[in-house]
Amino acid sequence: MTDPVQARIAGLVGNNDVVLFMKGTPLFPQCGFSSTAVQILERLAVGYESVDVLSDPEVRAGIKTFSDWPTVPQLYIKGEFVGGSDIMMEMYSSGELDAMLDELGVARED
């Protein structure tokens, strides 16, 4: 039997080009790392689905198992786990994150 929380996370990751599991919301991040992740995605003008792990303890625990990554935020692009805010910052600074979005055909907002 499939774990319903893992199935829900898999659905979110599989049905959205870009998903950010974070503490809080894009308008009101609840930690500095989540705020950094939101700022990076906004600078890249990419639309994304956000999931507030603070409002759902099952998802908060489940996302760590899903990715085998111990912290939040977590970014997924086209179903692939990218990393947390530190990795996002490194990739953004080097241009790698921008290039990855282009290579994977992720639409940008105007």
N, C-alpha and C positions, 0 to 999 in steps of 0.2 A: 504494500500500500504506500502511495506517495504521501509525503508530509505536505499538508495543505499550505503551510507557510512557505516552504521551499517552492511549491508549485506556483504560488502567488508571486513570489519574487521572480521566478523564471519567466512568468507571463509578462511582468513589467519590463524585464530586461529584453525579452524577445520581441515585444510588440512596440517598442519605442527605439528610435535611432540613438538617442542620448538619454541616459537616466542618471540622476545624481541622488544617491541615498545620503541624507544629510541630517544634521540636528537643526530643527527649525524649518523655516520656509525661506524661499529666495528673498522675500520682502522683509523677513525678520529672522535671520540666522541666529542660532543659539550658541554658537561657538566661533572662535576666530578662524578655525580651519574650514568650517562650512562657509563662512563669509568669504574667505579667500577663494574657495572653489567656485562660488557664485560669481564673484568678480571676474575670474578668468573666463568663465563661459559667457558672461555678458560682453567682455572685451572681444571675444571671438564671434559675437553676434550669432550664436547658435541657439536654436530652440531646444528645450529639454524638458523632460518630465522630472519633477522632484518628488522625493518621498521623505516625509518627516518621520524619522525613526523614533523620536521622542514621544510621538502620539500613538505609537504602536510597538509596545515592548516585544511582541513576538517577532516582528520584522527586525527590530533592533538586534535581537539575538540571532535571528535566522540569517541575516545578511552576512554576518561574520563567518558562519558555517558555509554559506553559499559560495563565497569567494575564497575562503580560507585566509582571510585578511582580518586582523584583529581590531581595526579602528574604522571610524566613520569620520569624514565622508568617504564615499566610494563612487567612482565614476565608471560607467559602462558606455561604450560606444559600439553600436551595431552588434550587441550581444557579447562584446569582449570586455573583460575587466581591465581597466586602464591603471587604476591606483587611487591613492588618496591625494590630499591637497599638496603634500610635498612633491610627489611625483608629477602632479598636474603643473605645479609651479616650474619645475625643472623643464618639463616638456614645452610649456608655454614660452619660457625664456629662450629656449633653443630654437623655437619655431616648429618643433616636432609635432606638437599637438595640433597646430593649425594645418600642417601638412597631412596629418593622419585624418582629420575631418574631411579634407579635400579628396584624399585617396579613397576614402570609404563612401564618398558621395553624400555626405551629410549636408542638407540644405542650410543656408544661412538666412538670417532675417535681414530685412532692409533697414 
